[in-house]
């Protein structure tokens, strides 16, 4: 008798726990391209092509290593379109002692898996996903008894646990966090290295053609296609970042430049989140660069904090708070997502740039997501369910465990401050400081009211006024209410008028 071992599309690693103890000559590995997974939201075409191509390449790697792989392609005539029925179809063809699968990254998939044993009549073992550096039990233990969770506290514990950038019990350099050095605005003369790019091989081209045929009504540009789709390629992408971009990543990680979607960022979230890269190897590569004097501490610490701090933190919150977390709406926001999130047809140049680059690349860096696209959704009062769906659809690194806490907690403050200490709302001054978008905008960044005023200016104050009851006691926001209260009545009336006029036009 043998074991059926299942590998999901975001578990493309030989280190995955579902392969622990595998008997290569006896066990079967099942991988499936599932219609329901590609369409439960209408994922970006490039996202679908990336994940299916990476899956097919990983299956070929397993076969070359002697594994018995059953691979179901999306357009196989017998593909039933759902995980459970594909597993059932495989179980009926063979005799297995039991099924082994690694804990999935989405709550809805876990609920489905938990029904398999009873519905399929075969033991199912769901193993912990030990690619992550903090188990869900460890995170729950850390969070227990805390009214609010703060990244900085969690991050320090992770640094100590894994002895990363540590000098005994103290942080290297004497500080835990160098974020204050990582907020430089863009400046002229920056020489931004080209990002990693790989030509589509035969497997990728076959997938691209399939996606073009079956998902033509999905958002986004399918080509050019340049993602890494194998582990070797993903490692090349990591190496390229470490050698050429990491040294400037820290200083300019918040900067935005028109026509430069990639900036100095690593772009490895795609590969971390599907399993082609492992978090600790990325952390160690950055730490080694610091030890070799290839990158400054502020850049290395900032990069490492994103991986062992933020990435682990949001995953912990997701599994701690689901399923209720998906319905959080602290501000009662109900407005529909504007069409320009799909079309990029807006006079706001910052939004147009970020949506256009998202459409082309299935990528935008974290400040574009947070302080342009997310900020607008926050101050405009867009329904969190619609905002979450959009973010899940459009980004190739978006899986619900990482997308939902980032959007509901960080971007929209929909959880009322469980994840973040304040809403990340801002007017046009922030975007003008951290980008060159405002220079080519139809609106005037310095104007606070009127038809040619930047909407971020009056919408920011309107957001504060609309949500005063919920925010006035927040010590990080309360000062802004004192500023608002000092405004004359004419200015307050102009804010109300311009905001209402603009928001009405969105509908």
C-alpha positions, 0 to 999 in steps of 0.5 A: 500500500502507498500514500497519496501526497498532494502538493498545492500550487503555492507549495512548490518546494522539495522541503514541503512537509507533505513530502516528509518520509516519502517513499519515492518508489511507492507513493504518488504525488498529485498536482492539479490545475483547478478551475475553481482556484483560477476563477473563484476570483478572476485572477490576473492573467499573468498570475494564473500563467505564472503559477501554472507554469511554476507548477508544471516545471516543479512536476517535471523536476519531481519526475526527473528525481524519480517521483511518481507524479500524477499531474492534472492540467487545466484543460484535461478532458476529465478535469472536474475543476475542484480539489476534492473531486480530483482527489476522489478521482485519483483515490478511485484509480489507485489504492492508498493507505492514506492522504498526506497534504501540507496545511493550505494558505487559505481558510476556505481550502482548509475547510474543504480539506477537513471534509475529505476524510469523511467524504472520501473514506480515507485517512487524511493527514494535514501537516504543518507548513514548516516553510514558515518560521513561526507556527500558528500555535507559537503565534497564538501563544505570543498573541494571547492576552494582548489587546493589540498586536504590534509588529515590533515586539513580534519582530524582536522575538523572531530576531532573537529566536533565529539569532539574525543580525544579533550580537549576543542578546543585542541587535547588531548596530545597537538598534532593532529598527532602521526604518527612520533611514529608509524613507528617502524621496526619489532624487534625480540621477538614480540608476535603477538596475534592471529587474530579473527577467526570464524568457518563456520556455516551451512549458511556459508558452504552452501555459500562456496560450492556454490562459489566453484561450480560457481567461481572456476576460480576466484582468491584466496583460498576459505578455510579456512574461518574465517571471522565474518559474523554476527554483534555479531561476528564483535563486538567480532572481534572489542573487540579482537583488542581493548583488545589485539592488539591496544596497539601495533598497533601504534608503529608497524603499518608499520612493515612487518614480513614474515609469519605474515600477520595480525600483530597488525592491526584491520582487521575490514575494512571488517566489517565496509565496509559491515555495520556489524560495524559502524565507531563511535562505533569503534572510541568510543571503541578506545577512551575508551581504552585510557581513561582506560589506556589500549592503548597509545595515539599514537596507539589510535590516529593512529587508529582513524585517519584511520576511521574518517580521511582517510576513510571519506576523500577517500570517499569524494574524490571518490564522488567529482571526479567521474566518471573522477577519474577512468581514471586518469593517470598522468604519462601515465603508460601503462605497463601490470600487471605482472603475478606474481600479480596472481601467486606469482611466482617471485624472489622478496620475498617481493612481493611473500610474499604479493601476497601469503598472499593476495591469502590466506586471501583476505587481506594485511595490508596497508603498504604491499598494499602501499609500496610493491605491490603498490610501485612496480606497481608505479615505474614499470609504470603499467596501473592504470586501471589494478592496480585498477582492481587487488586491487578491485578483491583481497581484501575482504574490497575493494569496489570502493569508498575506493579502487579507491582513495587509488590506483589512488590517494595514491599508483599510484599518478595517479591524479597528487597530488590531494589526496597525496602531493608526490608519495610514491615511494621507493627503497629497503631500505624502505622495508628492514628497515620495514620488514624481507623480504629481508633476504630470498630474491634471490636479494641483497638489498644492491646491486644497479645494476646488475643481483642480485641487488634488482629491487626496487633499480634501478626501483626507479631511473628509475621511477624518470628519466622517470617522471622528467617533471612531478615531478621535481617541486614537493618540496618533490621530487626535492631533489632526482633529485639533488642526481641523477644529482650527479651520474656519467654517468656509474651509470646512464647508469647502471640504464637505462640498468638494468631497461629496461632489467627487465621491458622487461622481465616482458612482 
